[in-house]
Amino acid sequence: MRPVTVTVGPLATASANNICLTQTPTAAAGFTINGALASGGVATLDTARRVLITPTGNESANTFTIVGTNASNMPQTEVISGLNATAFYTNLDFKTVTSIALASNAAAAITVGTNNVASSSWVRFDDYALSQTAIQATVSGTVTYSIQQTLQDPSSPTNPVNPYSVAWLNTNDTAGVNASTTIQSSYQYSPAYAKVTITAGTGSVSTVFTQFGVAPY
């Protein structure tokens, strides 16, 4: 596999209501997208990043369906369960948000916005190449990040999962977990996908994954 480079960040300052200002939406109407990032009923984020939902009431029996686009401007939908007066956020990164629906009427006021969490594009590894992979994550600015991987595949012909249900694990190399500086690392096995996730800061991380050549047979 040729070297693949993915970048996440930089992130603009987060705001809990820059997608939807405080409102108590109904299941029939859904949210009005009217935050600072909204224009014509569509919120456009600075970069693809998580969508943060902050309820003031008990939404633990409710579900929220966020519709928009990803970093490649492709349509994207995520269904997420609510919590009891506790902020929660999507597993996928959204570049735009075009609608947010609820399964039932909101219990109390809610805002929708952004936090400081965002992931790079996913890197798909070559099933027919050698497993060893060299990694370099290069930091710009102030940022905390982790290299993550999964063995699950939404495109699997036998065991597909929804993209927002994929279970991501931090790398076994502790230097690549909650890191803040440039590092080199490696995989001794090939995951299905890898990505880099920022959890704090406003900087960026550019990461190169270089999987070794075609496996001999």
N, C-alpha and C positions, 0 to 999 in steps of 0.2 A: 504494500500500500504506500503510495506517495505521501509525503508529509501533509497533514491537514492542520490548518491554523484556524482557531475560533477565538473570538473576542467577546467579552462581556463588559459593559460599562463604556464610558463613564455614566454615572447616574445623576440626574438633577435632584435637587432637594425633595425629599418625600413630603407628601401632604395627604392626610387622612380623608380629605373631602374634595380633591381636585378632579374626581370623576363625577361624583354625585354629592350635592350639598345635602344637609340634614333633611330627611323626609321619612314618612311612615307609609311605604307603598302597599298597595293591595295586590293580590294575586291577579286580578283582572287587568290592572293597568301596568304593573311592573314599575321599575324605577324610571324617573326622569333624569336623563343624563345632562346635567346642568352645571357641573363644576368648572373650575378655571381652565381645564384642558378641553372642554367641550365646545364644539361648533356645529350647529345644525343637527344636534342630537347625537353626535359621534365624538367620543373622547379620543384624542391622539396623544399618546405618551411620548416622552422624549426618546426612549428606546424601549424595546420589548422588555417587560418586567412584570412582576407579580401584581395582581389586583387585590387590594386590601379592603375587607368589609368589616365595619365596626358597628355592631348592634348595641343598643342600650337596654334592650329587653332580652327575653329568653327565646332564641331562635333555634334551639337545639333540635326541635322537631321539624324544622323548615329546611328546604333545599333551595339553592340559588343556581340559576343557569346563566352563565356569562357567555356572550357571543361577541366575536370580533375577529381580529386577524393576528397572525404571528409575525415574527421578525421578517419572514419572507413574503409578507402580504397575502398569505394563504388563509382561507376561512378557518376558524378555530372555535370550538365550543368546549366548555368545561362545566360539569355539574358538581357542586360542592355542598356539603352539609353545614348548617349553621351551628353556632355555639350560644351559650347562655351569657349574655352581656360581656363577651370576650371577643376581641378582634381575631379574625382568621383571614387567610389569604389563599389564592389559587396555587395549584401545583405547576401550572403552565404560565408562560410569559406572554403577555398581550401587548401588541403594538397599538392596536385600536380596540375600543369597546363600543359596540353598536347597540347592544341591549342587555339588560339584566332582568330576568324574570324570577318570580318566587312561586313555590308550590302552594303557599297559603299566605294570608294577609300577615304583614309584619306585626309583631307584638308591640313594638315601640319604635322610636326614631332610629334611623340607620344612616351612616355616611359611607361612601365608597371612594377610595383613593389609592395611594401607592405607599409602599414601605421601601426599605433599602435592600430588598432581596431581588435578584435577577440571575438568570442562567444564560450561558452561551448556547449556541446551536448544538444539537446532538452530533457526535462523531460516530459514524457506523464503522465497525471494524470488519476486516476481510476474514470470512470463515475459512478461506483456503490459504491463508498466509501463516507464517510462523507466529507464535503467540507473543513473543517478546516485543515490547513497545517502549520506545524512548519518549519522554515527556519533558517539555520545558514550559513553565508558566512565568511570563514576564510581567511585572507589575509596573503600572504608571499611576502616580498619585497615592492617595491613602485609601486602603481597601483591605477587607478581610474576606478570604475566599477559601473554598474547598474543592478539590478534584473529586468527582463522583462518577460512579459507573453502575450499570445494571446488566443482568443477564436476560431480562425480559425484553420482548420484541413485539410492538404493536402490529407489525406486519407478519408475524409468525403464521404459517398456514395451519398449524395444529393447536397453538396455545396463545392466540392474540389477546392483548389487554388494551383497554382504552389508554391513550397517551397520558391522560391526567391521573391514571391509576398505577402507572409504572412505579415500582419501588426502587429508589436510588439509594445507594450506600456510599459512604465516604471511602476514599482510597485507604488501603492498608498501610500506606506510608504516612506516618503521623506528621511528617514535615509538610504534607499537602493538605492537612486538615486545619481549618481556622488559621491559615497562613496569611502573612502580610508582606512578604518579600518575594523576590524572584527565586524560584527553585528549579532543580532538575529532579526527575523521578523516573519510574519505569513500571510497566506491568510485566509480570512473568506469565500471564495468561491473557487471553483475549476476551474481554467482555463483549456484549452485544453493542452497547453504546457507552460513550463517556461524555461528560460535560463539565463545565466549571461554573460554580455558583458563588456569587457574591452575597454575603450576609450583612455587611456593614461597610460604610464608607461611600465616597463619591468617585473614587478612581476607577481604573479599568485593569483587566487582566487579559493578555494575549497568550494563548497556549497552543503549542505545537505538539501533535501526536504523530510519531513516526513508527509505524508497525514494520517489522522486518519482512524480508522477501517471501516469495511463494514457497510453501512447504514442500520438501522433497517427497517423492513417492517411489 
